[in-house]
C-alpha cells in the first residue's frame, strides 16, 4: 500500500488542523491584480470514524480468525505473562 495514502488516512482518522487562506485582490490603474487583503484562519478537522475503520482494516493487527495456531499460542503466552506481572503482590505491609 502506498505510504503517503496510509499517512493521509491516519491523519483523517485522528483529526488535524489546517490553515485556510483567503485572499482579496483589487485591480490597480494599470489593470494589474494586486493583493489587497490576506486572511489566514486555522481550522480543525475532527477525527473521522470511517477513516479510522479503513485504517485499521488496512494496517491494524490481524483478527483472531486470520491468525495461525502458532500465532494464537504466542499471543496467549504474551497475554498470560502480562497478566502475571499485574497480579504479582507488591510486598506486604506491616
ChimeraX commands (.cxc) that place a marker at each C-alpha (Angstrom):
marker #1 position 0.00,0.00,0.00 radius 0.5
marker #1 position 1.24,3.49,-0.79 radius 0.5
marker #1 position 2.87,5.01,2.32 radius 0.5
marker #1 position 1.50,8.51,1.65 radius 0.5
marker #1 position -2.04,7.15,1.38 radius 0.5
marker #1 position -1.70,5.37,4.72 radius 0.5
marker #1 position -0.37,8.55,6.36 radius 0.5
marker #1 position -3.23,10.61,4.92 radius 0.5
marker #1 position -5.78,8.06,6.14 radius 0.5
marker #1 position -4.27,8.11,9.64 radius 0.5
marker #1 position -4.30,11.92,9.63 radius 0.5
marker #1 position -8.01,11.95,8.72 radius 0.5
marker #1 position -8.74,9.23,11.31 radius 0.5
marker #1 position -7.08,11.14,14.17 radius 0.5
marker #1 position -8.12,14.69,13.25 radius 0.5
marker #1 position -5.89,17.59,12.27 radius 0.5
marker #1 position -5.62,21.36,11.99 radius 0.5
marker #1 position -5.03,23.30,8.79 radius 0.5
marker #1 position -4.74,26.90,7.64 radius 0.5
marker #1 position -7.39,28.33,5.35 radius 0.5
marker #1 position -6.08,31.28,3.33 radius 0.5
marker #1 position -8.46,33.89,1.94 radius 0.5
marker #1 position -7.00,36.50,-0.42 radius 0.5
marker #1 position -8.73,39.59,-1.78 radius 0.5
marker #1 position -7.37,41.27,-4.90 radius 0.5
marker #1 position -8.11,44.68,-6.45 radius 0.5
marker #1 position -7.29,45.93,-9.91 radius 0.5
marker #1 position -4.92,48.94,-9.95 radius 0.5
marker #1 position -4.84,51.75,-12.51 radius 0.5
marker #1 position -2.60,49.68,-14.83 radius 0.5
marker #1 position -5.07,46.78,-14.91 radius 0.5
marker #1 position -2.90,44.54,-12.72 radius 0.5
marker #1 position -4.41,42.44,-9.94 radius 0.5
marker #1 position -2.86,43.47,-6.64 radius 0.5
marker #1 position -3.25,41.69,-3.32 radius 0.5
marker #1 position -5.34,43.90,-1.04 radius 0.5
marker #1 position -6.13,41.64,1.96 radius 0.5
marker #1 position -4.91,38.26,3.13 radius 0.5
marker #1 position -6.56,36.38,5.98 radius 0.5
marker #1 position -5.25,33.13,7.46 radius 0.5
marker #1 position -7.67,31.15,9.61 radius 0.5
marker #1 position -6.65,27.99,11.48 radius 0.5
marker #1 position -9.38,25.36,11.31 radius 0.5
marker #1 position -9.79,21.95,12.89 radius 0.5
marker #1 position -10.98,18.83,11.10 radius 0.5
marker #1 position -12.35,16.36,13.70 radius 0.5
marker #1 position -11.49,12.64,13.66 radius 0.5
marker #1 position -13.42,10.53,11.15 radius 0.5
marker #1 position -14.59,7.11,12.36 radius 0.5
marker #1 position -14.92,5.80,8.79 radius 0.5
marker #1 position -11.29,6.67,8.10 radius 0.5
marker #1 position -10.26,5.02,11.36 radius 0.5
marker #1 position -12.08,1.81,10.42 radius 0.5
marker #1 position -10.46,1.81,6.97 radius 0.5
marker #1 position -7.03,2.44,8.51 radius 0.5
marker #1 position -7.41,-0.40,11.00 radius 0.5
marker #1 position -8.62,-2.73,8.24 radius 0.5
marker #1 position -5.54,-1.90,6.16 radius 0.5
marker #1 position -2.74,-1.82,8.73 radius 0.5
marker #1 position -4.26,-2.99,12.00 radius 0.5
marker #1 position -3.42,-6.19,13.77 radius 0.5
marker #1 position -4.92,-9.29,12.19 radius 0.5
marker #1 position -8.10,-10.60,13.74 radius 0.5
marker #1 position -8.10,-13.89,15.60 radius 0.5
marker #1 position -9.81,-15.57,12.64 radius 0.5
marker #1 position -6.85,-14.70,10.41 radius 0.5
marker #1 position -4.16,-15.89,12.87 radius 0.5
marker #1 position -2.44,-19.24,12.59 radius 0.5
marker #1 position -2.39,-21.68,15.53 radius 0.5
marker #1 position 1.22,-20.73,16.29 radius 0.5
marker #1 position 0.38,-17.00,16.31 radius 0.5
marker #1 position -2.58,-17.61,18.63 radius 0.5
marker #1 position -0.38,-19.61,21.01 radius 0.5
marker #1 position 2.27,-16.84,21.07 radius 0.5
marker #1 position -0.39,-14.20,21.73 radius 0.5
marker #1 position -1.87,-16.33,24.52 radius 0.5
marker #1 position 1.54,-16.68,26.18 radius 0.5
marker #1 position 2.22,-12.95,25.83 radius 0.5
marker #1 position -1.11,-12.06,27.43 radius 0.5
marker #1 position -0.63,-14.57,30.28 radius 0.5
marker #1 position 2.81,-13.12,31.01 radius 0.5
marker #1 position 1.37,-9.62,31.00 radius 0.5
marker #1 position -1.40,-10.68,33.40 radius 0.5
marker #1 position 1.15,-12.34,35.68 radius 0.5
marker #1 position 3.10,-9.08,36.04 radius 0.5
marker #1 position -0.07,-7.25,37.11 radius 0.5
marker #1 position -1.19,-9.90,39.60 radius 0.5
marker #1 position 2.13,-10.20,41.49 radius 0.5
marker #1 position 1.89,-8.97,45.10 radius 0.5
marker #1 position 3.65,-5.64,45.62 radius 0.5
marker #1 position 5.03,-6.53,49.02 radius 0.5
marker #1 position 3.48,-6.98,52.41 radius 0.5
marker #1 position 2.80,-4.04,54.70 radius 0.5
marker #1 position 3.09,-4.45,58.46 radius 0.5
marker link #1:1,2 radius 0.2
marker link #1:2,3 radius 0.2
marker link #1:3,4 radius 0.2
marker link #1:4,5 radius 0.2
marker link #1:5,6 radius 0.2
marker link #1:6,7 radius 0.2
marker link #1:7,8 radius 0.2
marker link #1:8,9 radius 0.2
marker link #1:9,10 radius 0.2
marker link #1:10,11 radius 0.2
marker link #1:11,12 radius 0.2
marker link #1:12,13 radius 0.2
marker link #1:13,14 radius 0.2
marker link #1:14,15 radius 0.2
marker link #1:15,16 radius 0.2
marker link #1:16,17 radius 0.2
marker link #1:17,18 radius 0.2
marker link #1:18,19 radius 0.2
marker link #1:19,20 radius 0.2
marker link #1:20,21 radius 0.2
marker link #1:21,22 radius 0.2
marker link #1:22,23 radius 0.2
marker link #1:23,24 radius 0.2
marker link #1:24,25 radius 0.2
marker link #1:25,26 radius 0.2
marker link #1:26,27 radius 0.2
marker link #1:27,28 radius 0.2
marker link #1:28,29 radius 0.2
marker link #1:29,30 radius 0.2
marker link #1:30,31 radius 0.2
marker link #1:31,32 radius 0.2
marker link #1:32,33 radius 0.2
marker link #1:33,34 radius 0.2
marker link #1:34,35 radius 0.2
marker link #1:35,36 radius 0.2
marker link #1:36,37 radius 0.2
marker link #1:37,38 radius 0.2
marker link #1:38,39 radius 0.2
marker link #1:39,40 radius 0.2
marker link #1:40,41 radius 0.2
marker link #1:41,42 radius 0.2
marker link #1:42,43 radius 0.2
marker link #1:43,44 radius 0.2
marker link #1:44,45 radius 0.2
marker link #1:45,46 radius 0.2
marker link #1:46,47 radius 0.2
marker link #1:47,48 radius 0.2
marker link #1:48,49 radius 0.2
marker link #1:49,50 radius 0.2
marker link #1:50,51 radius 0.2
marker link #1:51,52 radius 0.2
marker link #1:52,53 radius 0.2
marker link #1:53,54 radius 0.2
marker link #1:54,55 radius 0.2
marker link #1:55,56 radius 0.2
marker link #1:56,57 radius 0.2
marker link #1:57,58 radius 0.2
marker link #1:58,59 radius 0.2
marker link #1:59,60 radius 0.2
marker link #1:60,61 radius 0.2
marker link #1:61,62 radius 0.2
marker link #1:62,63 radius 0.2
marker link #1:63,64 radius 0.2
marker link #1:64,65 radius 0.2
marker link #1:65,66 radius 0.2
marker link #1:66,67 radius 0.2
marker link #1:67,68 radius 0.2
marker link #1:68,69 radius 0.2
marker link #1:69,70 radius 0.2
marker link #1:70,71 radius 0.2
marker link #1:71,72 radius 0.2
marker link #1:72,73 radius 0.2
marker link #1:73,74 radius 0.2
marker link #1:74,75 radius 0.2
marker link #1:75,76 radius 0.2
marker link #1:76,77 radius 0.2
marker link #1:77,78 radius 0.2
marker link #1:78,79 radius 0.2
marker link #1:79,80 radius 0.2
marker link #1:80,81 radius 0.2
marker link #1:81,82 radius 0.2
marker link #1:82,83 radius 0.2
marker link #1:83,84 radius 0.2
marker link #1:84,85 radius 0.2
marker link #1:85,86 radius 0.2
marker link #1:86,87 radius 0.2
marker link #1:87,88 radius 0.2
marker link #1:88,89 radius 0.2
marker link #1:89,90 radius 0.2
marker link #1:90,91 radius 0.2
marker link #1:91,92 radius 0.2
marker link #1:92,93 radius 0.2
marker link #1:93,94 radius 0.2
view
